[in-house]
Amino acid sequence: MRILIISMVPQRDWLIDSMIADAVKEKGHEVFLRKFLSDDRTAVIFERPDVAVIPVIRCEYTRDLAIRLRQWGVRIVSRRSEAGVSRKQYEKLPRHWQLDHIGRYDYKDLIDLELIWSSEFADILVEEGKIRREQAKVIGAITLDPYFKWNLQKYSHKVFTKDKSEWLTEKDLDPNKKTLYFITGFVHAERTEYTLPEAPIGDPIHKELYDRDRRLRDLWFKAIERIVATGTYNIIVRPHHGENLSFWSSLNGNTRVSTEGSAGESLFYSDLMVHSGSTMAIEAHLFNKPALRFGNTAQDELIGRISPQCEDVPELIESIDSIDFDNTNANISEISDLEKSFFGPIDGKAHQRAADAICETEPTQTSIPLEWPEEELNDYSSEGIIKIDSRYRIIYCNACKKASQNETGGFAYRCPHCGITITNESKE
């Protein structure tokens, strides 16, 4: 079979989907890994898959992508990149927050299978009518698989090959100071009226997310400023994907604001992580690193209880100053509950279970055209989607396999994606 995996852009999803792709290849199938929004339509036309693995259907673009794939006979497997929510937490939420977890579109007739982390969340999706029971495939805590595949607890030094002093030098950080790693999560702080593309305009979740993220982002900035002023620590701030980097740019002292490299690498070389309810609290524990929670943006209250909570700036500073930098401070009993109710199995085999499910999907005869229908190409405003002018024909680059148009009027032009020369004889 020809299997196309369409990955969300964030680094974590790309790594996980690469692991799934490798497991699919080992089963003897052809597999193509491409990025959501920027590469997906081109890849469908160019690679002509039998099965497409797509992000869960949470917005119009993904819904319409699934509709087209379905019409062309492509089998569809959706993969949830987030764990969802535990039953206990779900039942406490107001309806608009429940919908944020399960999605606002009915899509069970558009997909063949959905890859879900936990059986508890799978039950919720079935009961809510989002999927049928036979469509649910529970795979477990897939984002933690790298810690097992490369045995990061024991062999991190072999995966992250730099010496710590070399890493500190690259970051221009003081080797004589402890390094604090602040991972933010305030992507909604800039969007006053329409924070979440999946939710309709006017939904109360927009204002609630904006108010929460703006308040917490301001609190974090004040806290980091106070810590910087002491001159005691190195600080790394890693903004979440989609967050406004410039907000943090005025931080001075031994502070680095960066999204370069992997989050896991920075965590490994740092001495303490500060988060606002991130699943990376588990990763800190697996590295035997202490972590503190400052504020809460967690999907589930279970996540929020892994790390000790700091309520205000003085408490955060006091906790940092008194921390045992050599050992994890995670609440072990909460991790056990997380595996049962939130993550699903934590055993390093989730990507293999995902690959098994994908490869067991029975292909059908496909009828993929040579071009994406023009009437759909201008309907969306998301960044990364190439706008198409209906006056020019679509050409697919043989090098990077992305779609573009020759608007020069000449026989050849440069691909806007990779710079290779494209001629009018290139594949359409």
C-alpha positions in Angstrom: 0.0 0.0 0.0 0.9 3.6 -0.4 0.4 5.4 2.9 0.5 9.2 3.3 1.0 10.5 6.9 0.1 14.2 7.2 1.8 15.6 10.2 1.0 18.7 12.2 3.8 21.2 12.0 5.0 21.2 15.7 8.3 19.4 16.3 6.8 16.8 18.6 4.2 15.7 16.1 6.8 15.4 13.4 9.0 13.2 15.5 6.1 10.9 16.5 4.8 10.6 12.9 8.4 9.8 11.8 8.4 6.9 14.3 5.0 5.7 12.9 6.3 6.0 9.4 9.4 3.9 10.2 7.2 1.3 11.7 5.0 1.3 8.6 8.0 0.9 6.4 9.1 -2.1 8.4 5.9 -3.8 7.4 6.8 -3.5 3.7 4.6 -0.5 2.7 5.5 2.7 0.9 5.1 5.7 3.2 5.3 9.4 2.7 5.5 11.9 5.5 4.3 15.5 4.7 3.3 18.6 6.7 -0.3 19.6 7.3 -1.5 22.8 5.5 1.6 23.5 3.5 2.2 20.1 1.8 -1.0 18.0 2.2 -2.9 18.7 -1.0 0.2 18.5 -3.1 1.2 15.2 -1.5 -2.3 13.7 -2.2 -2.0 14.6 -5.9 1.6 13.7 -6.3 1.9 10.5 -4.1 -1.6 9.2 -4.8 -2.0 7.3 -1.5 -4.3 4.3 -0.7 -4.4 5.4 3.0 -4.0 8.9 4.4 -3.3 9.5 8.1 -4.6 13.0 8.9 -4.9 15.2 12.1 -8.2 14.8 13.9 -11.1 16.7 12.2 -11.4 19.9 14.3 -11.7 22.6 11.6 -13.2 23.2 8.2 -10.0 22.7 6.3 -9.4 19.2 7.8 -13.1 18.3 7.3 -13.1 19.3 3.7 -9.7 17.5 3.1 -11.3 14.4 4.5 -14.4 14.8 2.3 -12.3 15.0 -0.8 -10.2 12.0 0.2 -13.3 10.0 0.9 -14.8 10.9 -2.5 -11.6 9.8 -4.2 -11.6 6.4 -2.5 -8.7 7.1 -0.1 -9.0 5.3 3.3 -8.7 7.8 6.2 -7.1 7.3 9.6 -7.2 10.3 11.9 -4.6 10.6 14.7 -5.2 12.6 17.9 -2.0 14.5 18.8 -3.4 15.3 22.2 -4.5 12.9 24.9 -8.0 14.4 25.4 -9.3 14.3 28.9 -10.2 11.9 31.7 -13.8 10.9 32.5 -13.7 12.6 35.9 -12.5 15.9 34.4 -14.8 15.7 31.4 -17.9 15.5 33.6 -16.9 18.7 35.5 -16.5 20.8 32.3 -19.1 23.2 30.9 -20.3 22.1 27.4 -18.1 24.5 25.4 -15.0 23.1 27.1 -16.2 19.6 26.5 -16.5 20.4 22.8 -13.0 21.7 22.9 -11.8 18.2 23.7 -14.1 16.1 21.5 -14.4 18.5 18.6 -17.3 20.4 17.1 -17.7 18.4 13.8 -19.4 15.1 13.2 -16.9 13.1 11.3 -17.6 9.4 11.9 -18.8 9.0 8.3 -15.6 10.6 6.9 -13.0 8.4 8.5 -12.3 4.6 8.7 -10.3 4.7 12.0 -9.2 7.1 14.8 -6.1 6.6 16.8 -6.8 7.6 20.4 -4.5 7.6 23.5 -6.8 6.2 26.3 -9.8 3.8 26.4 -11.5 6.3 28.8 -11.4 9.1 26.2 -12.3 6.7 23.4 -15.5 5.8 25.4 -16.4 9.5 25.6 -16.0 10.0 21.9 -18.2 7.0 21.2 -20.9 8.1 23.6 -20.8 11.6 22.2 -21.4 10.1 18.7 -18.1 11.4 17.2 -17.0 7.9 16.2 -18.4 4.4 16.2 -17.0 1.8 18.5 -15.3 -0.1 15.7 -13.5 3.0 14.6 -11.8 3.5 17.9 -8.2 2.2 18.2 -6.6 2.9 21.6 -2.8 3.2 21.2 -1.5 4.7 24.4 0.8 7.6 25.3 2.5 8.0 22.0 4.4 11.2 22.8 6.4 9.3 25.5 7.5 6.6 23.1 10.9 8.3 22.3 11.8 7.8 26.0 11.5 4.1 25.6 12.8 3.7 22.0 16.1 5.4 22.9 15.9 4.6 26.6 16.4 8.2 27.4 16.4 7.7 31.1 19.6 5.7 30.8 21.2 6.7 27.5 20.3 10.4 27.1 24.0 11.3 26.8 24.1 9.1 23.7 21.1 10.8 22.1 21.9 14.3 23.1 25.6 14.1 22.1 26.8 17.5 23.2 28.7 17.9 26.4 26.7 20.1 28.8 29.4 22.8 28.8 29.3 22.8 25.0 25.5 23.3 25.0 25.8 26.1 27.5 28.5 27.8 25.4 26.2 27.6 22.3 23.5 29.3 24.3 25.9 31.8 25.8 24.9 30.8 29.3 27.0 30.8 32.4 28.4 27.3 33.2 28.6 28.2 36.9 24.9 28.8 37.3 21.9 26.5 37.4 19.7 26.7 34.3 15.9 27.2 34.6 13.8 26.0 31.7 10.5 27.9 31.3 8.1 26.3 28.8 5.2 28.6 28.1 1.8 27.8 26.8 0.0 31.1 26.1 -0.9 31.0 22.4 -4.3 32.6 22.9 -2.9 35.8 24.6 -2.9 37.9 21.4 -6.2 36.9 19.9 -8.9 38.9 21.5 -12.0 37.7 19.7 -11.2 34.6 17.8 -8.7 32.5 19.6 -9.6 29.0 18.5 -10.3 28.2 14.8 -12.4 25.2 15.7 -14.9 27.2 17.7 -17.6 29.4 16.1 -17.3 33.2 16.5 -19.1 34.2 19.6 -18.4 31.0 21.5 -17.5 31.9 25.1 -14.3 29.8 24.9 -12.6 32.5 22.9 -12.7 35.1 25.7 -12.0 32.6 28.4 -8.9 31.4 26.7 -7.7 34.9 25.9 -8.3 36.1 29.5 -6.6 33.1 31.0 -3.5 33.2 28.7 -3.1 37.0 29.0 -3.2 36.9 32.8 -0.8 34.0 33.0 1.6 35.3 30.4 1.9 38.7 32.2 2.4 36.8 35.5 5.2 34.7 34.0 6.9 37.7 32.6 6.9 39.4 36.0 8.3 36.3 37.6 11.1 35.8 35.1 12.0 39.5 35.4 12.3 39.1 39.1 14.4 36.0 38.8 16.6 37.6 36.1 17.2 40.6 38.5 18.8 38.3 41.1 21.5 37.2 38.7 21.4 33.8 40.3 20.3 31.6 37.4 20.5 31.0 33.6 17.0 31.1 32.1 15.7 29.6 28.9 12.2 30.6 27.7 10.7 28.3 25.1 7.5 29.8 23.7 4.8 27.4 22.6 4.3 26.8 18.8 2.2 29.7 17.5 3.0 32.0 20.4 4.2 35.6 19.9 8.0 35.4 20.3 8.5 39.2 20.4 6.6 39.5 23.7 9.5 37.8 25.5 12.2 39.7 23.6 12.7 42.4 26.2 13.9 39.9 28.8 17.6 40.6 29.6 20.3 39.1 31.7 21.3 35.4 31.3 18.0 34.7 29.5 17.6 33.0 26.1 14.3 33.0 24.2 14.4 30.2 21.7 12.5 27.5 19.9 15.6 26.1 18.3 16.5 22.4 18.8 14.2 19.9 20.5 12.3 20.7 23.7 13.6 17.4 25.1 17.3 18.5 24.5 16.8 21.7 26.4 15.1 19.9 29.2 17.9 17.4 29.4 20.6 20.0 29.7 18.6 22.3 32.1 18.4 21.8 35.9 14.7 22.7 36.6 11.6 23.0 34.4 8.8 25.5 35.1 5.4 24.8 33.3 1.8 25.8 33.5 0.3 22.3 33.4 2.2 20.7 30.5 2.5 16.9 29.8 6.2 17.6 29.7 6.0 17.3 33.5 6.1 13.5 32.9 9.2 14.0 30.7 11.0 16.0 33.4 10.3 13.0 35.7 11.7 10.6 33.2 14.9 12.6 33.1 14.9 12.7 36.9 14.6 16.5 36.8 12.5 18.6 39.2 9.6 20.6 37.9 7.3 23.3 39.2 3.8 24.3 38.0 3.1 28.0 37.9 -0.5 28.7 36.8 -2.6 26.1 34.9 -3.3 25.6 31.3 -3.5 21.8 31.6 -5.9 19.7 29.6 -6.7 17.7 32.7 -6.4 18.4 36.4 -4.4 15.2 36.7 -1.6 16.7 34.7 -1.6 19.7 37.0 -1.1 17.6 40.1 2.2 15.9 38.9 4.4 18.9 39.9 4.2 21.1 43.1 2.1 24.1 42.4 3.3 27.7 43.0 0.5 30.3 43.5 2.4 33.6 43.1 5.8 35.0 42.2 7.4 35.0 45.8 6.3 31.3 46.2 7.8 30.4 42.9 11.1 32.1 43.7 11.2 30.5 47.2 10.5 27.0 45.7 13.3 27.4 43.1 15.8 28.5 45.7 15.0 25.5 47.9 14.7 22.8 45.2 16.7 19.6 45.1 18.2 20.0 41.6 19.4 16.4 41.6 16.1 14.5 41.8 12.6 14.4 40.5 9.9 15.9 42.7 7.0 14.4 40.7 3.9 13.0 42.5 4.3 9.3 41.6 0.8 8.3 42.6 -0.7 10.8 40.2 1.4 9.3 37.3 -0.3 5.9 38.0 -3.8 7.6 37.7 -2.7 9.4 34.6 -1.9 6.1 32.8 -5.3 4.7 33.6 -7.4 7.7 32.9 -5.6 10.1 30.6 -2.5 8.8 28.8 -3.4 5.2 28.2 -0.6 2.6 28.3 2.9 4.1 28.8 5.1 1.4 27.4 6.8 2.8 24.3 4.8 0.7 21.9 2.0 3.2 21.0 3.7 4.1 17.6 3.8 0.4 16.8 0.2 -0.1 17.6 -0.6 2.9 15.4 1.4 1.4 12.5 -0.4 -1.9 13.0 -3.8 -0.2 12.8 -2.9 1.8 9.7 -1.5 -1.2 7.8 -4.6 -3.3 8.6 -6.8 -0.7 6.8 -8.1 -2.3 3.7 -7.5 -0.1 0.6 -10.0 0.4 -2.2 -9.8 1.6 -5.8 -8.9 5.3 -5.8 -9.7 8.0 -8.3 -7.4 10.9 -7.4 -7.4 13.6 -10.1 -4.2 15.3 -11.5 -5.1 18.7 -9.9 -6.9 19.8 -6.7 -10.3 21.2 -7.6 -10.0 25.0 -8.2 -13.1 25.9 -6.3 -11.6 24.7 -3.0 -8.2 26.4 -3.4 -9.2 29.9 -2.2 -11.5 29.1 0.6 -9.1 29.2 3.5 -6.9 31.9 5.1 -4.7 29.7 7.3 -1.0 30.5 7.1 1.0 28.0 5.0 -1.8 27.2 2.5 -0.6 28.3 -0.9 -3.1 30.6 -2.6 -3.9 29.6 -6.2 -4.8 32.0 -9.0 -7.3 30.3 -11.3 -5.7 32.0 -14.3 -2.6 29.8 -14.1 -2.3 26.1 -14.2 -1.0 24.2 -11.1 2.4 22.6 -11.4 3.9 20.1 -9.0 7.7 20.4 -8.5 9.5 17.1 -9.2 12.1 18.0 -6.5 10.1 19.1 -3.4 6.8 17.8 -4.7 4.9 21.0 -3.8 2.4 22.9 -5.9 2.9 26.3 -7.4 2.0 28.3 -10.5 4.1 29.8 -13.3 2.9 33.4 -13.3 6.0 34.6 -15.3 4.7 33.8 -18.7 8.0 32.1 -19.6 8.8 28.5 -20.3 10.5 28.0 -16.9 10.5 29.5 -13.5 11.9 28.9 -10.0 9.9 26.8 -7.5 8.9 29.2 -4.7 9.5 26.4 -2.2 12.9 24.9 -3.0 14.3 27.1 -5.8 14.6 24.3 -8.4 13.9 25.4 -12.0 10.5 24.1 -13.1 9.6 23.8 -16.8 6.2 23.5 -18.4 6.9 19.8 -18.9 7.0 19.3 -15.1 4.4 17.0 -13.6 0.9 18.5 -13.4 
